[in-house]
């Protein structure tokens, strides 16, 4: 089982976080839900690393907003 995927660089993750931080809370929640759906293992298919990184980045941002 091959997974052809590029891991996001530190710069790309920082840019993703910056862009997400400019969105409304509900939009970030939608990004999180979409990434969560892409990360669900289906049969033998493993989630792409970039999808996991997007999921975690959105989750971290949502958590930081929740703590305020």
DSSP file (Angstrom, degrees, kcal/mol; ACC not computed):
  #  RESIDUE AA STRUCTURE BP1 BP2  ACC     N-H-->O    O-->H-N    N-H-->O    O-->H-N    TCO  KAPPA ALPHA  PHI   PSI    X-CA   Y-CA   Z-CA
    1    1 A X              0   0    0      0, 0.0     2,-0.3     0, 0.0    44,-0.0   0.000 360.0 360.0 360.0 116.0    0.0    0.0    0.0
    2    2 A X        -     0   0    0      2,-0.0     2,-0.5    44,-0.0    44,-0.1  -0.781 360.0-161.0-101.5 143.9    1.6    3.2   -1.2
    3    3 A X        -     0   0    0     -2,-0.3     2,-1.1     2,-0.1    46,-0.1  -0.929   6.0-161.5-123.1 105.6    0.7    6.7    0.0
    4    4 A X        +     0   0    0     -2,-0.5     2,-0.3     2,-0.0    44,-0.1  -0.756  39.5 132.0 -87.6 102.6    1.9    9.3   -2.4
    5    5 A X        -     0   0    0     -2,-1.1     2,-0.5    43,-0.0    -2,-0.1  -0.996  50.9-132.3-154.5 145.1    1.8   12.5   -0.3
    6    6 A X        -     0   0    0     -2,-0.3     2,-0.3     3,-0.0    44,-0.3  -0.846  25.0-129.2 -97.9 134.1    4.0   15.4    0.5
    7    7 A X        -     0   0    0     -2,-0.5     2,-0.1    42,-0.1    43,-0.1  -0.647  32.1-110.5 -77.1 136.9    4.4   16.4    4.1
    8    8 A X        -     0   0    0     -2,-0.3    -1,-0.1     1,-0.1     2,-0.1  -0.435  32.3-123.3 -67.8 141.8    3.7   20.1    4.6
    9    9 A X     >  -     0   0    0     -2,-0.1     4,-2.4     1,-0.1     5,-0.2  -0.308  26.1-103.8 -76.6 168.6    6.8   22.1    5.5
   10   10 A X  H  > S+     0   0    0      1,-0.2     4,-2.2     2,-0.2     5,-0.2   0.888 125.0  51.3 -59.2 -39.7    7.0   24.2    8.7
   11   11 A X  H  > S+     0   0    0      2,-0.2     4,-2.2     1,-0.2    -1,-0.2   0.907 109.3  49.5 -65.1 -42.6    6.5   27.3    6.5
   12   12 A X  H  > S+     0   0    0      2,-0.2     4,-2.3     1,-0.2    -2,-0.2   0.890 111.2  49.0 -65.3 -39.8    3.4   25.8    4.9
   13   13 A X  H  X S+     0   0    0     -4,-2.4     4,-2.6     2,-0.2    -1,-0.2   0.907 110.7  50.9 -66.2 -41.0    1.9   24.8    8.2
   14   14 A X  H  X S+     0   0    0     -4,-2.2     4,-2.3     2,-0.2    -2,-0.2   0.899 111.1  48.6 -62.2 -40.6    2.6   28.3    9.6
   15   15 A X  H  X S+     0   0    0     -4,-2.2     4,-2.7     2,-0.2    -2,-0.2   0.897 110.6  50.8 -66.7 -40.5    0.8   29.8    6.5
   16   16 A X  H  X S+     0   0    0     -4,-2.3     4,-2.8     2,-0.2     5,-0.2   0.935 111.2  48.4 -60.5 -46.5   -2.1   27.4    6.9
   17   17 A X  H  X S+     0   0    0     -4,-2.6     4,-2.1     1,-0.2    -2,-0.2   0.905 111.5  50.3 -60.9 -42.3   -2.4   28.5   10.6
   18   18 A X  H  X S+     0   0    0     -4,-2.3     4,-0.7     2,-0.2    -2,-0.2   0.929 112.7  45.9 -61.7 -46.8   -2.2   32.2    9.6
   19   19 A X  H >< S+     0   0    0     -4,-2.7     3,-0.9     1,-0.2     4,-0.3   0.912 113.3  49.3 -64.6 -42.3   -5.0   31.8    7.0
   20   20 A X  H >< S+     0   0    0     -4,-2.8     3,-1.6     1,-0.2    -1,-0.2   0.870 103.2  61.1 -64.5 -35.8   -7.2   29.8    9.3
   21   21 A X  H 3< S+     0   0    0     -4,-2.1    -1,-0.2     1,-0.3    -2,-0.2   0.702  99.8  56.4 -66.6 -17.7   -6.8   32.4   12.1
   22   22 A X  T << S+     0   0    0     -3,-0.9    -1,-0.3    -4,-0.7    -2,-0.2   0.548  94.0  89.1 -88.4  -8.7   -8.4   35.0    9.8
   23   23 A X  S <  S-     0   0    0     -3,-1.6     2,-0.1    -4,-0.3    -3,-0.0  -0.460  87.9 -97.1 -87.1 160.4  -11.5   32.9    9.3
   24   24 A X    >>  -     0   0    0     -2,-0.1     4,-2.0     1,-0.1     3,-0.7  -0.407  39.0-108.1 -69.6 152.7  -14.6   32.9   11.5
   25   25 A X  H 3> S+     0   0    0      1,-0.3     4,-2.3     2,-0.2     5,-0.2   0.874 119.4  52.5 -50.8 -44.7  -14.9   30.2   14.1
   26   26 A X  H 3> S+     0   0    0      1,-0.2     4,-1.7     2,-0.2    -1,-0.3   0.841 107.1  52.8 -66.2 -31.7  -17.6   28.3   12.2
   27   27 A X  H <> S+     0   0    0     -3,-0.7     4,-2.2     2,-0.2    -1,-0.2   0.896 109.1  48.8 -69.0 -39.4  -15.4   28.3    9.1
   28   28 A X  H  X S+     0   0    0     -4,-2.0     4,-2.5     2,-0.2    -2,-0.2   0.886 108.5  54.4 -66.9 -37.5  -12.5   26.8   11.0
   29   29 A X  H  X S+     0   0    0     -4,-2.3     4,-2.6    -5,-0.2    -1,-0.2   0.899 108.4  49.3 -60.3 -39.6  -14.9   24.2   12.4
   30   30 A X  H  X S+     0   0    0     -4,-1.7     4,-2.7     2,-0.2    -2,-0.2   0.902 109.3  51.0 -66.8 -40.9  -15.9   23.3    8.8
   31   31 A X  H  X S+     0   0    0     -4,-2.2     4,-2.6     2,-0.2    -2,-0.2   0.919 111.3  49.7 -59.6 -43.2  -12.2   23.0    7.8
   32   32 A X  H  X S+     0   0    0     -4,-2.5     4,-2.7     2,-0.2    -2,-0.2   0.934 111.2  47.7 -61.2 -47.5  -11.7   20.7   10.8
   33   33 A X  H  X S+     0   0    0     -4,-2.6     4,-2.2     2,-0.2    -2,-0.2   0.903 112.8  49.1 -62.2 -41.3  -14.7   18.5    9.9
   34   34 A X  H  X S+     0   0    0     -4,-2.7     4,-1.9     2,-0.2    -1,-0.2   0.924 113.2  46.2 -64.0 -44.2  -13.6   18.3    6.2
   35   35 A X  H  X S+     0   0    0     -4,-2.6     4,-1.4     1,-0.2    -2,-0.2   0.893 110.2  54.5 -65.2 -38.9  -10.0   17.3    7.3
   36   36 A X  H  X S+     0   0    0     -4,-2.7     4,-0.7     1,-0.2     3,-0.3   0.911 107.9  49.7 -59.6 -43.2  -11.4   14.8    9.8
   37   37 A X  H >< S+     0   0    0     -4,-2.2     3,-0.7     1,-0.2    -1,-0.2   0.888 110.1  50.4 -64.5 -38.7  -13.4   13.2    7.0
   38   38 A X  H 3< S+     0   0    0     -4,-1.9    10,-0.3     1,-0.2    -1,-0.2   0.741 108.3  54.5 -70.5 -21.7  -10.3   13.0    4.8
   39   39 A X  H 3< S+     0   0    0     -4,-1.4     8,-0.4    -3,-0.3     2,-0.3   0.579  79.1 112.0 -88.6 -10.0   -8.4   11.4    7.6
   40   40 A X  S << S-     0   0    0     -3,-0.7     2,-0.3    -4,-0.7     5,-0.0  -0.471  73.9-121.7 -66.6 125.5  -10.8    8.6    8.2
   41   41 A X        -     0   0    0     -2,-0.3     2,-0.6     6,-0.1     5,-0.2  -0.529  27.7-167.1 -69.6 128.5   -9.2    5.3    7.2
   42   42 A X  B >   -A   45   0A   0      3,-0.9     3,-2.3    -2,-0.3     2,-0.2  -0.955  56.1 -53.0-120.3 112.1  -11.3    3.6    4.5
   43   43 A X  T 3  S-     0   0    0     -2,-0.6    -2,-0.0     1,-0.3     0, 0.0  -0.429 122.3 -17.7  60.8-123.7  -10.4    0.0    3.9
   44   44 A X  T 3  S+     0   0    0     -2,-0.2     2,-0.4     2,-0.1    -1,-0.3   0.475 108.4 114.7 -91.1  -5.0   -6.7   -0.2    3.2
   45   45 A X  B <   -A   42   0A   0     -3,-2.3    -3,-0.9    -5,-0.0     2,-0.3  -0.535  52.1-156.0 -76.3 126.1   -6.4    3.6    2.4
   46   46 A X        -     0   0    0     -2,-0.4    -6,-0.1    -5,-0.2    -2,-0.1  -0.736  27.1-102.5 -94.6 148.0   -4.3    5.5    4.9
   47   47 A X        -     0   0    0     -8,-0.4    -8,-0.1    -2,-0.3     2,-0.1  -0.360  39.8-104.4 -68.3 150.6   -4.8    9.2    5.3
   48   48 A X     >  -     0   0    0    -10,-0.3     4,-1.8     1,-0.1     3,-0.3  -0.445  22.2-124.1 -72.8 148.1   -2.4   11.6    3.7
   49   49 A X  H  > S+     0   0    0      1,-0.2     4,-2.6     2,-0.2     5,-0.2   0.885 111.6  55.5 -59.8 -39.9    0.1   13.3    5.9
   50   50 A X  H  > S+     0   0    0    -44,-0.3     4,-2.1     1,-0.2    -1,-0.2   0.852 105.4  52.3 -64.8 -33.7   -1.0   16.7    4.7
   51   51 A X  H  > S+     0   0    0     -3,-0.3     4,-2.4     2,-0.2    -1,-0.2   0.905 110.0  48.5 -67.4 -41.2   -4.6   15.9    5.7
   52   52 A X  H  X S+     0   0    0     -4,-1.8     4,-2.7     2,-0.2     5,-0.2   0.916 111.2  50.7 -63.3 -43.2   -3.5   15.0    9.2
   53   53 A X  H  X S+     0   0    0     -4,-2.6     4,-2.3     1,-0.2    -2,-0.2   0.891 110.9  48.5 -63.1 -39.4   -1.4   18.2    9.4
   54   54 A X  H  X S+     0   0    0     -4,-2.1     4,-2.4     2,-0.2     5,-0.2   0.917 111.6  50.2 -65.5 -43.2   -4.4   20.2    8.4
   55   55 A X  H  X S+     0   0    0     -4,-2.4     4,-2.4     1,-0.2    -2,-0.2   0.936 113.3  44.9 -59.0 -49.0   -6.6   18.5   10.9
   56   56 A X  H  X S+     0   0    0     -4,-2.7     4,-2.8     2,-0.2    -1,-0.2   0.890 112.1  52.0 -66.0 -40.4   -4.2   19.1   13.7
   57   57 A X  H  X S+     0   0    0     -4,-2.3     4,-1.9    -5,-0.2    -1,-0.2   0.927 112.5  44.8 -63.5 -44.7   -3.6   22.7   12.8
   58   58 A X  H  X S+     0   0    0     -4,-2.4     4,-2.6     2,-0.2    -2,-0.2   0.909 113.4  51.6 -64.6 -41.6   -7.3   23.4   12.7
   59   59 A X  H  X S+     0   0    0     -4,-2.4     4,-2.6    -5,-0.2    -2,-0.2   0.924 109.0  50.0 -60.9 -45.7   -7.8   21.5   16.0
   60   60 A X  H  X S+     0   0    0     -4,-2.8     4,-2.2     1,-0.2    -1,-0.2   0.899 111.8  48.2 -61.6 -40.9   -5.0   23.5   17.7
   61   61 A X  H  X S+     0   0    0     -4,-1.9     4,-2.1     2,-0.2    -2,-0.2   0.933 111.8  48.8 -66.2 -45.3   -6.5   26.8   16.6
   62   62 A X  H  X S+     0   0    0     -4,-2.6     4,-2.0     1,-0.2    -2,-0.2   0.906 111.9  50.2 -60.4 -41.3  -10.0   25.8   17.8
   63   63 A X  H  X S+     0   0    0     -4,-2.6     4,-1.6     1,-0.2    -1,-0.2   0.895 108.3  51.9 -64.1 -40.6   -8.5   24.7   21.1
   64   64 A X  H  < S+     0   0    0     -4,-2.2     4,-0.5     1,-0.2    -1,-0.2   0.884 110.9  48.0 -65.7 -36.3   -6.7   28.0   21.6
   65   65 A X  H >< S+     0   0    0     -4,-2.1     3,-0.8     1,-0.2    -1,-0.2   0.858 108.4  55.4 -69.4 -34.8   -9.9   30.0   20.9
   66   66 A X  H 3< S+     0   0    0     -4,-2.0    -1,-0.2     1,-0.2    -2,-0.2   0.843 102.4  56.3 -66.1 -33.3  -11.7   27.8   23.4
   67   67 A X  T 3<        0   0    0     -4,-1.6    -1,-0.2     1,-0.3    -2,-0.2   0.634 360.0 360.0 -75.6 -13.8   -9.3   28.6   26.2
   68   68 A X    <         0   0    0     -3,-0.8    -1,-0.3    -4,-0.5    -2,-0.1   0.495 360.0 360.0 -72.1 360.0   -9.9   32.3   25.8
